Amino acid sequence: MARHSLLLDEFRTLLPTVDAVSFDVFDTLFVRLLDQPEGLFALMGQHLADPHFLARRIEAQAQGFQTMRQEGRGEITLGDIYANLPHPRFDSQSLAQMEQGLEQTLIRLNPEVAELFAEARDSGKILLLTSDMYLPLEFFQSIARRFDVEPDHYLISSHCNSTKRDHG
């Protein structure tokens, strides 16, 4: 707990010295009600009554990465993943929407970081939300509106076709 308090104090000390503040979405400004991100896929499998969905979803993401690299792109999208995950009852767009909806229900605003976001906003700083993830820009805009933490800019890897994963 003491380390956490020190980080908050350091943020507040540095805030007057910067023009912009970037907040990562997952596990920073927002938290999920899951131990592991893949737990979302297990929940989808339960919802779809598909006991193999978790493994198939993980494999579809790996195939999406292969396609991304073959096409010379810098980042995968949710569409890339679901293009590799046929389902007997739902098309890829419906499954992608289902995943985003479930993600929405499992996300919560981190109140301590939200307080820092508000302090930065009140200090006139430029605010950015960042995520190195395949979810679309619209997903992040939606949660920002829902929790009233709208930034000035978004840096979302799937939208920018670039990620820190491969080249920093």
Backbone as a printed PyTorch tensor [residue, N CA C, xyz], in Angstrom:
tensor([[[  0.8200,  -1.1850,   0.0000],
         [  0.0000,   0.0000,   0.0000],
         [  0.8720,   1.2600,   0.0000]],

        [[  1.9970,   1.2250,   0.6940],
         [  2.8660,   2.3930,   0.7550],
         [  3.4230,   2.7270,  -0.6280]],

        [[  3.7870,   1.7000,  -1.4010],
         [  4.3040,   1.9410,  -2.7520],
         [  3.2410,   2.6030,  -3.6120]],

        [[  2.0080,   2.1550,  -3.4670],
         [  0.8940,   2.7240,  -4.2200],
         [  0.7490,   4.2110,  -3.8980]],

        [[  0.7990,   4.5390,  -2.6400],
         [  0.6860,   5.9320,  -2.2050],
         [  1.8350,   6.7720,  -2.7540]],

        [[  3.0340,   6.2000,  -2.7840],
         [  4.1900,   6.9080,  -3.3360],
         [  4.0100,   7.2080,  -4.8210]],

        [[  3.4260,   6.2570,  -5.5660],
         [  3.1770,   6.4820,  -6.9850],
         [  2.1810,   7.6090,  -7.2020]],

        [[  1.1420,   7.6480,  -6.3890],
         [  0.1580,   8.7230,  -6.5040],
         [  0.8000,  10.0740,  -6.1720]],

        [[  1.6140,  10.1000,  -5.1300],
         [  2.3060,  11.3360,  -4.7710],
         [  3.2470,  11.7780,  -5.8760]],

        [[  3.9460,  10.8230,  -6.4850],
         [  4.8730,  11.1550,  -7.5710],
         [  4.1210,  11.7210,  -8.7740]],

        [[  2.9730,  11.1460,  -9.0900],
         [  2.1440,  11.6690, -10.1790],
         [  1.8060,  13.1340,  -9.9140]],

        [[  1.3540,  13.3920,  -8.7170],
         [  0.9400,  14.7550,  -8.3690],
         [  2.1220,  15.7190,  -8.3730]],

        [[  3.3010,  15.2360,  -8.0240],
         [  4.4970,  16.0730,  -8.0510],
         [  4.9040,  16.3960,  -9.4870]],

        [[  4.7960,  15.4180, -10.3660],
         [  5.2190,  15.6100, -11.7600],
         [  4.1820,  16.3310, -12.6160]],

        [[  2.9290,  16.3010, -12.2290],
         [  1.8550,  16.8680, -13.0490],
         [  2.1260,  18.3050, -13.5080]],

        [[  2.6000,  19.1980, -12.6610],
         [  2.8230,  20.5720, -13.1340],
         [  3.9320,  20.6950, -14.1910]],

        [[  4.7470,  19.6540, -14.3410],
         [  5.8890,  19.7420, -15.2550],
         [  5.6230,  19.1890, -16.6470]],

        [[  4.4170,  18.6650, -16.8930],
         [  4.1120,  18.0330, -18.1770],
         [  2.9580,  18.7460, -18.8740]],

        [[  2.9080,  18.5840, -20.1930],
         [  1.8140,  19.1570, -20.9820],
         [  0.7040,  18.1510, -21.2320]],

        [[  1.0600,  16.8680, -21.2280],
         [  0.0960,  15.8250, -21.5640],
         [  0.2860,  14.6390, -20.6260]],

        [[ -0.8210,  13.9200, -20.4010],
         [ -0.7800,  12.7310, -19.5670],
         [ -1.5060,  11.6180, -20.3140]],

        [[ -0.8520,  10.4700, -20.3880],
         [ -1.4110,   9.3030, -21.0580],
         [ -1.8310,   8.2850, -20.0050]],

        [[ -3.0570,   7.7710, -20.1660],
         [ -3.5780,   6.7460, -19.2600],
         [ -3.8460,   5.4910, -20.0640]],

        [[ -3.2100,   4.3850, -19.6690],
         [ -3.5190,   3.1160, -20.2990],
         [ -4.9130,   2.6930, -19.8490]],

        [[ -5.6400,   2.0360, -20.7430],
         [ -7.0220,   1.6840, -20.4480],
         [ -7.1050,   0.5070, -19.4800]],

        [[ -6.6270,  -0.6560, -19.9110],
         [ -6.8060,  -1.8690, -19.1200],
         [ -5.7670,  -1.9700, -18.0160]],

        [[ -6.2450,  -2.2810, -16.8300],
         [ -5.4320,  -2.4710, -15.6420],
         [ -4.7920,  -1.1820, -15.1430]],

        [[ -5.2850,  -0.0350, -15.6280],
         [ -4.8370,   1.2550, -15.1240],
         [ -6.0590,   2.1250, -14.8700]],

        [[ -6.5710,   2.7740, -15.9090],
         [ -7.7610,   3.6060, -15.7270],
         [ -9.0010,   2.7420, -15.5070]],

        [[ -8.9990,   1.5620, -16.0930],
         [-10.1060,   0.6170, -15.9290],
         [ -9.5580,  -0.7200, -15.4570]],

        [[-10.3930,  -1.4520, -14.7570],
         [-10.0480,  -2.8130, -14.3400],
         [-11.1610,  -3.7370, -14.8030]],

        [[-10.7970,  -4.9850, -15.0010],
         [-11.7730,  -6.0100, -15.3840],
         [-12.1090,  -6.8610, -14.1700]],

        [[-13.2970,  -7.3800, -14.1610],
         [-13.7180,  -8.2770, -13.0840],
         [-13.3230,  -9.7100, -13.4280]],

        [[-12.0990,  -9.8930, -13.8910],
         [-11.5700, -11.2060, -14.2700],
         [-10.1360, -11.3220, -13.7750]],

        [[ -9.7280, -12.5360, -13.4410],
         [ -8.3330, -12.7440, -13.0570],
         [ -7.4100, -12.6510, -14.2590]],

        [[ -7.8420, -13.1920, -15.3900],
         [ -7.0610, -13.2120, -16.6150],
         [ -7.9350, -12.7210, -17.7710]],

        [[ -7.3610, -11.9880, -18.7260],
         [ -8.1660, -11.5310, -19.8650],
         [ -8.8420, -12.6700, -20.6290]],

        [[ -8.2020, -13.8380, -20.6900],
         [ -8.7740, -14.9670, -21.4160],
         [-10.0470, -15.4930, -20.7570]],

        [[-10.2740, -15.1130, -19.5120],
         [-11.5080, -15.4990, -18.8410],
         [-12.7320, -14.9930, -19.5910]],

        [[-12.5710, -13.8980, -20.3180],
         [-13.6520, -13.3700, -21.1450],
         [-14.0770, -14.3980, -22.1940]],

        [[-13.1080, -15.0930, -22.7920],
         [-13.4080, -16.0810, -23.8330],
         [-14.1150, -17.3010, -23.2310]],

        [[-13.7260, -17.6680, -22.0120],
         [-14.4130, -18.7710, -21.3390],
         [-15.8690, -18.3930, -21.0630]],

        [[-16.1050, -17.1660, -20.6430],
         [-17.4760, -16.7100, -20.4200],
         [-18.2820, -16.6900, -21.7170]],

        [[-17.6420, -16.2800, -22.8020],
         [-18.3370, -16.3180, -24.0840],
         [-18.6910, -17.7460, -24.4590]],

        [[-17.7670, -18.6640, -24.2150],
         [-18.0440, -20.0680, -24.4880],
         [-19.2370, -20.5740, -23.7020]],

        [[-19.3460, -20.1490, -22.4450],
         [-20.5110, -20.5330, -21.6400],
         [-21.7850, -19.9430, -22.2260]],

        [[-21.7280, -18.6780, -22.6140],
         [-22.8900, -18.0070, -23.1920],
         [-23.3330, -18.6870, -24.4960]],

        [[-22.3610, -19.1250, -25.2740],
         [-22.6450, -19.7700, -26.5620],
         [-22.8980, -21.2690, -26.4200]],

        [[-22.7640, -21.8090, -25.2040],
         [-22.8740, -23.2470, -24.9570],
         [-21.8810, -24.0030, -25.8470]],

        [[-20.6610, -23.4560, -25.9300],
         [-19.5980, -24.0230, -26.7660],
         [-18.3940, -24.2990, -25.8680]],

        [[-18.2220, -25.5330, -25.4020],
         [-17.1370, -25.8410, -24.4700],
         [-15.7450, -25.6740, -25.0640]],

        [[-15.6480, -25.5620, -26.3780],
         [-14.3400, -25.4330, -27.0300],
         [-14.0450, -23.9940, -27.4660]],

        [[-14.9380, -23.0740, -27.1250],
         [-14.7800, -21.7080, -27.6150],
         [-13.4780, -21.0640, -27.1450]],

        [[-13.1170, -21.2310, -25.8920],
         [-11.8930, -20.6240, -25.3670],
         [-10.6850, -21.0050, -26.2210]],

        [[-10.4930, -22.2810, -26.4470],
         [ -9.3430, -22.7380, -27.2360],
         [ -9.4490, -22.2580, -28.6840]],

        [[-10.6410, -22.2890, -29.2310],
         [-10.8200, -21.8410, -30.6200],
         [-10.5790, -20.3340, -30.7460]],

        [[-10.9690, -19.5700, -29.7530],
         [-10.7650, -18.1230, -29.7850],
         [ -9.2850, -17.7870, -29.7050]],

        [[ -8.5540, -18.4920, -28.8550],
         [ -7.1020, -18.2890, -28.7430],
         [ -6.4150, -18.6490, -30.0550]],

        [[ -6.8270, -19.7530, -30.6640],
         [ -6.2550, -20.1760, -31.9510],
         [ -6.6000, -19.1670, -33.0480]],

        [[ -7.8110, -18.6430, -33.0510],
         [ -8.2120, -17.6630, -34.0640],
         [ -7.3630, -16.3970, -33.9470]],

        [[ -7.0200, -16.0220, -32.7270],
         [ -6.1630, -14.8440, -32.5470],
         [ -4.7640, -15.1100, -33.0970]],

        [[ -4.2400, -16.3090, -32.8430],
         [ -2.9200, -16.6700, -33.3830],
         [ -2.9420, -16.6530, -34.9100]],

        [[ -4.0230, -17.1660, -35.5150],
         [ -4.1480, -17.1320, -36.9710],
         [ -4.2630, -15.6910, -37.4780]],

        [[ -4.9620, -14.8620, -36.7300],
         [ -5.0720, -13.4510, -37.1000],
         [ -3.7170, -12.7690, -37.1180]],

        [[ -2.8640, -13.1070, -36.1470],
         [ -1.5110, -12.5550, -36.1230],
         [ -0.7100, -13.0070, -37.3400]],

        [[ -0.8640, -14.2620, -37.7350],
         [ -0.1630, -14.7580, -38.9230],
         [ -0.5890, -13.9810, -40.1590]],

        [[ -1.8800, -13.7850, -40.3250],
         [ -2.3950, -13.0280, -41.4730],
         [ -1.8830, -11.5950, -41.4400]],

        [[ -1.9110, -10.9790, -40.2730],
         [ -1.4260,  -9.6100, -40.1180],
         [  0.0250,  -9.4980, -40.5990]],

        [[  0.8560, -10.4180, -40.1670],
         [  2.2730, -10.3840, -40.5580],
         [  2.4400, -10.6300, -42.0570]],

        [[  1.6740, -11.5820, -42.6020],
         [  1.7500, -11.8700, -44.0370],
         [  1.3590, -10.6530, -44.8680]],

        [[  0.4150,  -9.8820, -44.3630],
         [ -0.0540,  -8.6950, -45.0820],
         [  0.7950,  -7.4630, -44.7860]],

        [[  1.7980,  -7.6060, -43.9120],
         [  2.7010,  -6.5030, -43.6080],
         [  2.0680,  -5.4130, -42.7470]],

        [[  1.0380,  -5.7780, -42.0060],
         [  0.3970,  -4.7910, -41.1360],
         [  1.0530,  -4.7930, -39.7590]],

        [[  0.8260,  -3.7120, -39.0100],
         [  1.4590,  -3.5700, -37.7110],
         [  0.6480,  -4.0530, -36.5390]],

        [[ -0.6570,  -4.2760, -36.7240],
         [ -1.4820,  -4.7100, -35.6030],
         [ -2.6830,  -5.5000, -36.0870]],

        [[ -3.1350,  -6.3570, -35.2170],
         [ -4.3020,  -7.1900, -35.4580],
         [ -5.5610,  -6.4190, -35.0480]],

        [[ -6.6970,  -6.7960, -35.6080],
         [ -7.9740,  -6.2080, -35.2140],
         [ -8.9100,  -7.3200, -34.7330]],

        [[ -9.9690,  -6.9230, -34.0830],
         [-10.9630,  -7.9040, -33.6450],
         [-11.5730,  -8.6050, -34.8570]],

        [[-11.7340,  -7.8650, -35.9510],
         [-12.2320,  -8.4720, -37.1870],
         [-11.3120,  -9.5590, -37.7020]],

        [[ -9.9880,  -9.3450, -37.5860],
         [ -9.0200, -10.3720, -37.9960],
         [ -9.2280, -11.6580, -37.1980]],

        [[ -9.4850, -11.4950, -35.9210],
         [ -9.6560, -12.6660, -35.0570],
         [-10.9080, -13.4410, -35.4590]],

        [[-12.0180, -12.7360, -35.5590],
         [-13.2810, -13.4340, -35.8260],
         [-13.4180, -13.8870, -37.2730]],

        [[-12.5890, -13.3830, -38.1590],
         [-12.5560, -13.9220, -39.5190],
         [-12.0320, -15.3550, -39.5210]],

        [[-11.3170, -15.7210, -38.4470],
         [-10.7450, -17.0630, -38.3030],
         [-11.5160, -17.9380, -37.3260]],

        [[-12.7270, -17.5360, -36.9930],
         [-13.4860, -18.2710, -35.9910],
         [-14.9240, -18.4880, -36.4650]],

        [[-15.1050, -19.4260, -37.3950],
         [-16.4700, -19.6890, -37.8610],
         [-17.3260, -20.2640, -36.7400]],

        [[-18.5900, -19.9320, -36.7870],
         [-19.5230, -20.4150, -35.7720],
         [-20.8170, -20.8140, -36.4700]],

        [[-21.4450, -21.8950, -36.0490],
         [-22.6460, -22.3680, -36.7510],
         [-23.8660, -21.4530, -36.6000]],

        [[-23.9180, -20.6390, -35.5440],
         [-25.1140, -19.8100, -35.3210],
         [-24.8910, -18.3110, -35.4900]],

        [[-23.6450, -17.8480, -35.4220],
         [-23.3860, -16.4130, -35.4420],
         [-22.3210, -16.0710, -36.4710]],

        [[-22.5160, -14.9470, -37.1540],
         [-21.4760, -14.4900, -38.0780],
         [-20.3700, -13.7830, -37.2890]],

        [[-19.2590, -13.4920, -37.9560],
         [-18.0970, -12.9360, -37.2680],
         [-18.3970, -11.5700, -36.6520]],

        [[-19.1870, -10.7670, -37.3140],
         [-19.5120,  -9.4420, -36.7690],
         [-20.3380,  -9.5710, -35.4850]],

        [[-21.2800, -10.4840, -35.4680],
         [-22.0950, -10.6950, -34.2660],
         [-21.2440, -11.1850, -33.1020]],

        [[-20.3110, -12.0770, -33.3750],
         [-19.4230, -12.5680, -32.3210],
         [-18.5230, -11.4490, -31.7940]],

        [[-18.0150, -10.6350, -32.7020],
         [-17.1700,  -9.5050, -32.2760],
         [-17.9730,  -8.5400, -31.4110]],

        [[-19.2030,  -8.2670, -31.7780],
         [-20.0550,  -7.3880, -30.9810],
         [-20.3620,  -8.0190, -29.6230]],

        [[-20.5640,  -9.3250, -29.6220],
         [-20.8250, -10.0390, -28.3760],
         [-19.6200,  -9.9180, -27.4400]],

        [[-18.4230, -10.0910, -27.9740],
         [-17.2220,  -9.9750, -27.1480],
         [-17.1000,  -8.5660, -26.5710]],

        [[-17.3270,  -7.5700, -27.3930],
         [-17.2320,  -6.1980, -26.9080],
         [-18.2940,  -5.9030, -25.8500]],

        [[-19.4980,  -6.4240, -26.0420],
         [-20.5560,  -6.2300, -25.0550],
         [-20.2250,  -6.8720, -23.7270]],

        [[-19.6830,  -8.0780, -23.7840],
         [-19.2970,  -8.7630, -22.5570],
         [-18.1550,  -8.0060, -21.8810]],

        [[-17.2030,  -7.5530, -22.6750],
         [-16.0890,  -6.7530, -22.1330],
         [-16.6390,  -5.5160, -21.4140]],

        [[-17.6310,  -4.8810, -22.0240],
         [-18.2560,  -3.6930, -21.4170],
         [-18.8550,  -4.0180, -20.0470]],

        [[-19.4800,  -5.1840, -19.9180],
         [-20.1210,  -5.5210, -18.6470],
         [-19.1130,  -5.8610, -17.5570]],

        [[-17.9040,  -6.2100, -17.9450],
         [-16.8980,  -6.6470, -16.9750],
         [-15.8890,  -5.5680, -16.6170]],

        [[-16.0360,  -4.3880, -17.1590],
         [-15.0590,  -3.3320, -16.9330],
         [-15.5830,  -2.3440, -15.9020]],

        [[-14.6680,  -1.8830, -15.0580],
         [-15.0050,  -0.8950, -14.0340],
         [-13.9380,   0.1940, -14.0300]],

        [[-14.3570,   1.3860, -13.6990],
         [-13.4280,   2.5070, -13.5720],
         [-12.6110,   2.3380, -12.2990]],

        [[-11.3190,   2.5260, -12.3900],
         [-10.4410,   2.4980, -11.2300],
         [-10.5550,   3.8700, -10.5540]],

        [[-11.1760,   3.9640,  -9.3880],
         [-11.4710,   5.2740,  -8.8130],
         [-10.2370,   6.1190,  -8.4930]],

        [[ -9.1620,   5.4870,  -8.0570],
         [ -7.9560,   6.2610,  -7.7410],
         [ -7.3360,   6.8600,  -8.9930]],

        [[ -7.2890,   6.0870, -10.0640],
         [ -6.7060,   6.6000, -11.3040],
         [ -7.6640,   7.6060, -11.9450]],

        [[ -8.9630,   7.3740, -11.8020],
         [ -9.9420,   8.3400, -12.3090],
         [ -9.7720,   9.6890, -11.6110]],

        [[ -9.4340,   9.6610, -10.3370],
         [ -9.1740,  10.9070,  -9.6150],
         [ -7.9660,  11.6330, -10.2090]],

        [[ -6.9340,  10.8730, -10.5760],
         [ -5.7570,  11.4750, -11.2060],
         [ -6.1070,  12.0340, -12.5820]],

        [[ -6.9500,  11.3140, -13.3100],
         [ -7.4260,  11.7830, -14.6130],
         [ -8.1180,  13.1370, -14.4350]],

        [[ -9.0020,  13.2200, -13.4340],
         [ -9.7250,  14.4670, -13.1850],
         [ -8.7730,  15.5900, -12.7730]],

        [[ -7.7760,  15.2650, -11.9600],
         [ -6.7920,  16.2780, -11.5620],
         [ -6.0240,  16.7940, -12.7730]],

        [[ -5.6440,  15.8820, -13.6520],
         [ -4.9280,  16.2980, -14.8630],
         [ -5.8260,  17.1490, -15.7490]],

        [[ -7.0840,  16.7630, -15.8810],
         [ -8.0500,  17.5480, -16.6750],
         [ -8.1990,  18.9420, -16.0690]],

        [[ -8.3780,  19.0120, -14.7510],
         [ -8.5450,  20.2990, -14.0680],
         [ -7.3060,  21.1730, -14.1760]],

        [[ -6.1480,  20.5360, -14.3570],
         [ -4.8930,  21.2820, -14.5050],
         [ -4.6540,  21.7290, -15.9430]],

        [[ -5.5900,  21.4210, -16.8270],
         [ -5.4670,  21.8600, -18.2170],
         [ -4.5320,  21.0160, -19.0620]],

        [[ -4.2430,  19.8080, -18.6230],
         [ -3.3430,  18.9340, -19.3780],
         [ -4.0720,  18.2910, -20.5540]],

        [[ -3.3240,  17.9770, -21.5890],
         [ -3.8450,  17.1900, -22.7050],
         [ -3.9090,  15.7480, -22.2120]],

        [[ -5.0630,  15.1120, -22.4090],
         [ -5.2530,  13.7550, -21.9090],
         [ -5.3850,  12.7640, -23.0550]],

        [[ -4.7000,  11.6380, -22.9080],
         [ -4.7400,  10.5770, -23.8930],
         [ -5.1430,   9.2760, -23.2350]],

        [[ -5.9330,   8.4830, -23.9440],
         [ -6.1810,   7.1040, -23.5410],
         [ -5.4260,   6.2350, -24.5220]],

        [[ -4.6970,   5.2580, -23.9930],
         [ -3.9000,   4.3790, -24.8390],
         [ -4.2590,   2.9240, -24.5630]],

        [[ -4.1410,   2.1240, -25.6140],
         [ -4.2940,   0.6880, -25.4430],
         [ -3.5800,  -0.0290, -26.5720]],

        [[ -2.7910,  -1.0060, -26.2050],
         [ -2.0810,  -1.8390, -27.1550],
         [ -2.9200,  -3.1010, -27.3530]],

        [[ -4.0650,  -2.9190, -28.0380],
         [ -5.0360,  -3.9980, -28.1140],
         [ -5.7990,  -3.9640, -29.4240]],

        [[ -6.4200,  -5.0880, -29.7390],
         [ -7.1330,  -5.2870, -31.0000],
         [ -8.5420,  -4.7070, -31.0150]],

        [[ -9.0740,  -4.3250, -29.8760],
         [-10.4360,  -3.7720, -29.8640],
         [-10.4770,  -2.4730, -30.6570]],

        [[-11.6170,  -2.1670, -31.2850],
         [-11.6940,  -0.9690, -32.1390],
         [-11.7810,   0.3230, -31.3320]],

        [[-11.4110,   1.4010, -31.9760],
         [-11.4600,   2.7330, -31.3700],
         [-12.8310,   3.0100, -30.7540]],

        [[-13.8850,   2.6190, -31.4260],
         [-15.2420,   2.8920, -30.9510],
         [-15.5150,   2.2610, -29.5800]],

        [[-14.9080,   1.1270, -29.3120],
         [-15.0590,   0.4940, -28.0000],
         [-14.5240,   1.4260, -26.9170]],

        [[-13.3480,   1.9670, -27.1380],
         [-12.7140,   2.8260, -26.1420],
         [-13.4560,   4.1580, -25.9920]],

        [[-13.9510,   4.6810, -27.0870],
         [-14.7530,   5.9010, -27.0160],
         [-16.0250,   5.6500, -26.2040]],

        [[-16.6080,   4.4900, -26.3820],
         [-17.8350,   4.1440, -25.6730],
         [-17.6120,   4.0490, -24.1650]],

        [[-16.5480,   3.3800, -23.7390],
         [-16.3310,   3.2690, -22.2950],
         [-15.9220,   4.6150, -21.6980]],

        [[-15.2020,   5.4210, -22.4520],
         [-14.8370,   6.7500, -21.9440],
         [-16.0870,   7.5860, -21.7040]],

        [[-17.0230,   7.5520, -22.6520],
         [-18.2910,   8.2860, -22.4720],
         [-19.0810,   7.7160, -21.2990]],

        [[-19.1490,   6.4090, -21.2330],
         [-19.9400,   5.7510, -20.1850],
         [-19.4660,   6.1380, -18.7900]],

        [[-18.1490,   6.2550, -18.6180],
         [-17.6000,   6.5560, -17.3020],
         [-17.1680,   8.0220, -17.1580]],

        [[-17.5050,   8.8280, -18.1410],
         [-17.2200,  10.2700, -18.1060],
         [-15.7410,  10.5780, -17.8960]],

        [[-14.9100,   9.9050, -18.6790],
         [-13.4680,  10.1530, -18.6610],
         [-12.9800,  10.3380, -20.0980]],

        [[-13.6090,  11.2520, -20.7980],
         [-13.2720,  11.4360, -22.2060],
         [-11.9580,  12.2060, -22.3490]],

        [[-11.0200,  11.6200, -23.0920],
         [ -9.7200,  12.2590, -23.2940],
         [ -9.7590,  13.2180, -24.4890]],

        [[ -8.6390,  13.8670, -24.6910],
         [ -8.4890,  14.7070, -25.8810],
         [ -8.1250,  13.8800, -27.1000]],

        [[ -7.3910,  12.7910, -26.8670],
         [ -6.9180,  11.9390, -27.9590],
         [ -6.9100,  10.4750, -27.5120]],

        [[ -6.9890,   9.6010, -28.5050],
         [ -6.8850,   8.1610, -28.2820],
         [ -5.6990,   7.6420, -29.0880]],

        [[ -4.9110,   6.7760, -28.4810],
         [ -3.8530,   6.0530, -29.1860],
         [ -4.1400,   4.5660, -28.9910]],

        [[ -4.8470,   4.0010, -29.9520],
         [ -5.2830,   2.6050, -29.8870],
         [ -4.5590,   1.8460, -30.9940]],

        [[ -3.8260,   0.8230, -30.6360],
         [ -2.9630,   0.1500, -31.6060],
         [ -3.7270,  -0.3760, -32.8100]],

        [[ -4.9150,  -0.9420, -32.6070],
         [ -5.6580,  -1.4730, -33.7520],
         [ -6.0970,  -0.3570, -34.6970]],

        [[ -6.3480,   0.8140, -34.1590],
         [ -6.7660,   1.9550, -34.9780],
         [ -5.5640,   2.5790, -35.7080]],

        [[ -4.4170,   2.5760, -35.0440],
         [ -3.1940,   3.1770, -35.6040],
         [ -2.3900,   2.1850, -36.4420]],

        [[ -2.7750,   0.9030, -36.4270],
         [ -2.0430,  -0.1510, -37.1300],
         [ -0.5770,  -0.1760, -36.6950]],

        [[ -0.3810,  -0.0340, -35.3900],
         [  0.9630,  -0.0160, -34.8350],
         [  0.8760,  -0.4640, -33.3770]],

        [[  1.9370,  -1.1050, -32.9090],
         [  1.9150,  -1.6110, -31.5470],
         [  3.3080,  -1.5290, -30.9400]],

        [[  3.3680,  -1.4460, -29.6440],
         [  4.6460,  -1.4720, -28.9400],
         [  5.2280,  -2.8720, -28.8860]],

        [[  4.3990,  -3.8680, -29.1450],
         [  4.7820,  -5.2650, -29.0080],
         [  5.9940,  -5.6300, -29.8800]],

        [[  5.9860,  -5.2060, -31.1230],
         [  7.0180,  -5.6520, -32.0510],
         [  8.1800,  -4.6820, -32.2270]],

        [[  7.8950,  -3.4010, -32.1860],
         [  8.9560,  -2.4330, -32.4890],
         [  9.0280,  -1.2810, -31.4910]],

        [[  8.3480,  -1.4080, -30.3670],
         [  8.4350,  -0.3670, -29.3350],
         [  7.6130,   0.8520, -29.6650]]])
